[in-house]
């Protein structure tokens, strides 16, 4: 039996960027510039995590982005993806870029 998944949406805000490492050992770290290692701004962007619970999705966000994200939502509609023209960040691409920086 497989556990059903739901797509959890997490958005980013101003004053955030992604660093390859931090003093806490997490990948993300609050800062400025809103820049990912791959050079994309974080503002007006979101990630979608298909997983069974918000708790698991939240845990993945903390592992991947640390405190560099703003709010989690139960759907793209609730997050305002279309309403605000948010652009999706592919988590697999983010992880690949982080791996390059950490080598």
N, C-alpha and C positions, 0 to 999 in steps of 0.2 A: 504494500500500500504506500503510495506517495503522498507527501504532505502538499496540500494546495498552496500555490504561491500567489502573491499579490504584488503589483508594481508600486513600490513606495517612491515618492518623489522628494528630493532634497534640493533646496535652492541656495544660492550663494548671495552675499551682500557686499557692500562697499567696505573698504579697509581690509580686504583679505587677499592673500596670495598663497600659493602652495610652495613650500620648500621641500627639499629632498629629505631633510632630517630635522629634528628639533631636540632641544635639551631633554624633553620628556620621552624621547625614543619614538615618538609618533612621526608620521610623515608630514602632516600638516602643521602649520604654525601661524598664528595671527601676525599680520604685518600690514604693509601697504603695497601699492603697485598692482594688486589684483592679477598677478601673472603666474601662470603655470610654467613648469619647466619647458613645455612645448610652446610657450609664448602667447597663449590665449588669455584674454582677460576673464576673470571670474564673474564680474557683474553681469546680470541678465542671463545667467546660465543655470542649468540644473542637471542632476543625475537621476537616473531611474534604476532602482534596485529591485529585481524580481526575487522575492524571498517570502517565507511563510508568515513572518511577524514583524511588526514595527520594531520591536526590541532587537531582533537580529539585524534588521536594516540599519538601525541606529548604531549598533555595535560595529558594523562594517564601516559606516561613515567615520566613526571615531578612529578606527584603525587606519583607514586610508587617508582621511583628510584632517584628523585631529580636531581642532576647534575652528577650522576654516570652512564653515558652512553656516547657513542661517537658520532655516526652518525645514521640518519634514512634514509632508502631506500624504494623505491617503490616495490621491489621484492627481493626474495632470490638470484636470479641471479645477480642483480645490487649490492647486498651486498657482493657477493663473497662467499656465504655460502658453495657451493661445491668446488669452486676453492681453498679456504683457509682452508677447513675442519672445519668450525665453528660448534659448538655444541649448540643446542637449549636449552634455559632455559624455563621451563614451568612457566608462570606467576602465575598460580594458586598454584603451589608448593612454589614459592617464597613468595606469600602472606600468605600462611599457616605457613611457617617458621617464617615470621615476626610477625604474630599473636602470636606464641608461645613465642617469645622473649619479646614481649610487655606485656605479662600477668603478 
